[in-house]
């Protein structure tokens, strides 16, 4: 087991100790600060953001999705495909969900777009179990988002990215070992703030 695996495991355990009220408060804070981040990225203009639905003990993101929608932004949610690829569906509060064929999550129902649609998004809200102040990120372990970011970087079309974590999951610089396939992020979104990281992603 690697250090990244240890950090992911420990943070998942700590997430499970949070009460329902603490998670609800976290969702409210993430929505508030996430909307401010979106407004800064777009200078207040309606645009499109790629996001995801936080499940189980993950930081809740449904309030963020609702806030983005209410502010006039369009929201793209991921669908897991074979070979660790993602496709995307436009979400509204009326969108229904079904169980994924490839991951233990529910996914939106609707017309699917390949990841080329992300190059025109104003920003990406990324799932993470930890980030450090060097910009290194630990995801869920599937590699879907590292593949997505690698493709966007190769094409020179990556929108601004922000990793969504709890406050205690922003770690000191250099804590998370970076491997060749890891893609750094520039900012972290927590229930209490947006943190600018060292990475120039």
N, C-alpha and C positions, 0 to 999 in steps of 0.2 A: 504494500500500500504506500502511495506517495504522500508527500506533505500536502499536496492539493486535496487528495482524498480525505486526509485527516481533517483539514479545515472544513471541507464540505460536510463531512459527517458531524463534526462538533457543532457547526452552525445549524444544521438541520435539527439536531437534538435540542439546541437552545431555543429554536423557533417553536418547538412543540411545548415549551413551558409557558409561552405567552397565553394570557387569558383572552377570552372572546372580546372583552372590552379593549384590551391593549391592541388587538388586531384591528378592531374597528377604528380606534383612534389613529392607528398607523395608516389605515386606508384614507382617512380624512386628510391627514397631513401630506401624504403622497399626492393626493389629488390637488391640494392647494399649491404645493411647491412645483408639482409637475406642470400644472397649468401656467404658472409663472414662467417656467422654463420654456414651454411651448410658445408663449407670447413673446418672449425675448428672441427666440429663434426666428419667428415669423414677423416680428415687429407688429404684432397684433392683427395680422391678416389671416383669414381662414385658410387653412392648408390641410395637408394629409400627414398623419403620423402612423408609423408602424408601432404596435404595442403587443400586449399579450394579456392573458387572464391569469392572475396569480391564484394558485390552487392550494388547498390544504393549509400548511403553515407558511407558505410563501407570503411576502408582503402583498397585501390586498391591492389589486389594481382596478377592480370594477368601478369604484368611485372616480378614479382618474379617467377611465373610458367615458363615463357619463359626463364628467366635466368637460372633456375635450369635445364631445358631441354637442353639448349645450352651448359651447362657445363658437360653434359653427365649423369645427374641424371635422374632416373625415378620418376614420380610424380603420386601419388594416390589422387583422388578426391572423396568426400563422396556422397553417395546417401541415402536419408532418407527412412527408412523402417518402417513397423508397430511396435508398442510398443517402439517407440523412439530408434530404433536400426539403425546403419549405416552399409551399405555395401560400397564397394570401387571399383572404375574403374581406370585403368591406363589411364592417359591423355597424349596426344600429341597436338601440334598446329592444327592438323587436326581433333581432336575430335569434334563431334557435341553435342548439348545440347537439352534437352526437359524439359518442365515444370514438376516440382515435383508433385507427387500425395499427398504429406503430408506436404509440406512447400512452402512458397511463393518465391521459387528460381528455377533457371534452373539447371539441373543436367546432368552430362556427360552420353553419350550413349556408351555402351560397355559391355564386360563380367564383371559380378559383382563377387566380392570376399567378403567373410565375414570378420569381423574385426580381425580374426586371422592373416590376412596378415600384419597387422600393427606391430606385434611383431618383424618382420624382417626388419622394416624400420629403417633408421638411425636417424630419427627425425620427429616431428610432429609440423606443424605450426597451431596454434589454433586460431579460431575466438574469439573475446572478445569485450566488450564495455568498459571495464576498468579493470585494475589490480592495486593492491597496493604493496608496497615494502615488505610486509609480504608474498607475493606470492598468495594472494587471487585473484580470477578472477570472473568477472561477464560476463557471456556469453549472448546469445540472449534470454534465458529464456526457451528453449525447453528441456534442460537436456540431449541432445544427447551425448555431449562430456564428461560430468561428468560420464555418464554410461560407455562410452568407457574407460576412464581413470581408473575408478573403477575396471573394468574387467582386464585391463592390470596390474594394481597394485596388484590385488589379485593373478595374475599368476606370479608376479615378472618379468614382461616383458615390462614395459613401457620404450619406447625410450625417449631420451631428448625431452623436450617440450618447445616451445616458443610461447607466446601469442602475436598476432599482434594488435597493437593499435596506435592511434595518440599520440604524445609526451605528450600532456596535460592530457591524460587518464592514465598515470602512477601516482598513488596517494600515499600519505604518508602511511607508515606502519600502519596497524590497522584501516584504513578508511573503508574497506569493511568487513562487518560481515561474518564470516565463519560458515556454517552450517555443520552438520554431513556428508551430501552427497556431499559437495563441495570438489573438488580436486585441490590442489594448483599447481602452476607452478613455475618453477625455473627462468625463464627469460622472458623478454618482448622485442619484436621487434617493433621499431618505425621508422618513416622516417629518423631519425637522429642518431640512436644508437641501440645497444643491451644492455639492462639493466639487470644486475644480481640481482635477488630478493632474499629475505631471505630464502624462502622455499627450502628445500632439496628434491625437487621433481625430 
